[in-house]
Amino acid sequence: MIKVKSSGIKETDAAKYFLEAVLQLRDRLNESKQIIIDAQGEDICVATCVLELLKNQFPNNKNLIKTSGSINDIQDCKESGIIISFQVLDFGQEIQNPYTYVEKYCIN
């Protein structure tokens, strides 16, 4: 099981936090692991968006994503007015600094 927890600060900070955590665990993304998102407020939307985008890049991924809030999918993210968009993530290239990477590809 992979558990990612947010402190509930700002949306961009949440995106950085979750993406950094997932990048560190990227070798496990193709395994069948349970992912639990423990976030507060709008952070859960950001976390869900980030993980959904990552899931789309791994079609064989059988991860189960559970959320602890009321926003559970991309549609809810759009309706809430928060849209986090990343270009195609290149996991073949070593990413030394996830924070810089998110700042480059995150649309606030």
C-alpha positions as CSV (number, residue, x, y, z in Angstrom):
1,M,0.0,0.0,0.0
2,I,1.2,3.5,-0.9
3,K,-0.2,6.3,1.3
4,V,0.3,9.9,0.4
5,K,-0.7,12.6,2.9
6,S,-1.1,16.3,2.4
7,S,-0.8,19.1,5.0
8,G,-3.6,21.0,3.2
9,I,-1.7,24.1,2.3
10,K,-2.0,25.6,-1.2
11,E,-3.1,23.7,-4.3
12,T,0.3,24.1,-6.1
13,D,2.1,23.0,-3.0
14,A,-0.1,20.0,-2.9
15,A,0.6,19.2,-6.5
16,K,4.3,19.4,-5.8
17,Y,4.0,17.2,-2.8
18,F,2.0,14.5,-4.5
19,L,4.0,14.5,-7.7
20,E,7.2,14.3,-5.7
21,A,5.9,11.3,-3.8
22,V,4.7,9.5,-6.9
23,L,8.0,10.2,-8.7
24,Q,9.8,8.6,-5.9
25,L,7.6,5.6,-6.1
26,R,7.4,5.5,-9.9
27,D,9.0,2.0,-10.1
28,R,6.0,0.7,-8.3
29,L,3.4,2.3,-10.5
30,N,3.0,-0.7,-12.7
31,E,2.5,-3.0,-9.8
32,S,-0.8,-3.7,-8.2
33,K,-0.6,-1.4,-5.2
34,Q,-3.3,0.3,-3.2
35,I,-3.0,4.1,-3.1
36,I,-4.7,6.0,-0.4
37,I,-5.0,9.8,-0.7
38,D,-5.3,11.5,2.7
39,A,-5.8,15.2,2.0
40,Q,-7.7,18.2,3.3
41,G,-10.1,20.5,1.4
42,E,-9.2,21.2,-2.2
43,D,-5.9,19.3,-1.9
44,I,-7.8,16.1,-2.5
45,C,-8.8,17.4,-5.9
46,V,-5.2,18.1,-6.8
47,A,-4.0,14.8,-5.6
48,T,-6.7,12.9,-7.5
49,C,-5.9,14.9,-10.7
50,V,-2.2,14.1,-10.4
51,L,-2.7,10.4,-9.8
52,E,-5.3,10.1,-12.5
53,L,-2.8,11.7,-15.0
54,L,-0.2,9.3,-13.9
55,K,-2.6,6.3,-14.1
56,N,-3.3,7.3,-17.7
57,Q,0.4,6.9,-18.5
58,F,0.4,3.3,-17.2
59,P,-2.5,1.5,-18.8
60,N,-1.6,-1.7,-17.1
61,N,-1.7,-0.1,-13.7
62,K,-4.1,-1.9,-11.4
63,N,-3.8,0.6,-8.5
64,L,-6.8,1.3,-6.4
65,I,-7.1,4.9,-5.5
66,K,-9.1,5.8,-2.4
67,T,-9.8,9.3,-1.3
68,S,-10.7,10.7,2.1
69,G,-12.7,13.7,0.9
70,S,-15.7,14.5,-1.2
71,I,-13.9,15.3,-4.5
72,N,-13.2,12.0,-6.2
73,D,-12.6,12.5,-9.9
74,I,-11.4,14.7,-12.7
75,Q,-14.9,16.0,-13.4
76,D,-15.3,17.2,-9.8
77,C,-11.9,19.0,-10.2
78,K,-13.2,20.8,-13.3
79,E,-16.4,21.7,-11.6
80,S,-14.6,23.1,-8.6
81,G,-12.6,25.4,-10.9
82,I,-9.3,23.7,-10.2
83,I,-7.5,22.3,-13.2
84,I,-4.1,20.8,-12.8
85,S,-2.5,20.0,-16.2
86,F,0.8,18.3,-16.9
87,Q,2.4,17.6,-20.2
88,V,3.4,14.0,-20.9
89,L,5.6,12.9,-18.1
90,D,8.8,11.3,-19.3
91,F,9.6,8.6,-16.8
92,G,12.5,7.4,-18.9
93,Q,14.4,10.6,-18.1
94,E,15.8,11.1,-14.6
95,I,14.1,14.0,-12.9
96,Q,16.4,15.5,-10.3
97,N,14.1,18.1,-8.9
98,P,10.3,17.3,-8.9
99,Y,9.5,20.8,-7.5
100,T,11.1,22.5,-10.6
101,Y,9.4,20.0,-12.8
102,V,5.9,20.8,-11.4
103,E,6.5,24.5,-11.5
104,K,7.3,24.1,-15.2
105,Y,4.3,22.0,-16.1
106,C,1.6,23.1,-13.6
107,I,-1.1,25.4,-14.7
108,N,-2.5,27.4,-11.7
